[in-house]
Amino acid sequence: MCSVSEYHVSSSHMSPATSQAIPAPAFTAALAAYDTLRAERLPTALIQGRRDFFGAHAYERADGPGTFHTHWGEHGRPETRTG
C-alpha cells in the first residue's frame, strides 16, 4: 500500500477531463480529500464560523490566542473576545 506522499496527483491531471466535460466525480472527490490532507490549514475555520453564526459558539483565530464571537447581525460585525 502506498502512503499519501507517494501519490503525485494534481488538478492538472484532471484538466483534460474537466475541459472536455467528462464527469469524474470519484476521482475529483478523492483529489479534494487529498488536497485537504496536504493543506497547511484545514477547513475547520469554516466549520467554526458556521457554528458561531448559527449558535453563538466561540471560535479560535489563527493570528493569536483566545476565543472570539462575532456579532453577525450587527453593522460592521464586531467581535467579542470570550477567552
Secondary structure, 3 states (H helix, E strand, C coil): CCCHHHCCCCHHHHHHHHHCCCCCHHHHHHHHHHHHHHCCCCCHHHHHHHHHHHHCCCEECCCCCCEEEECCCCCCCCEEECC
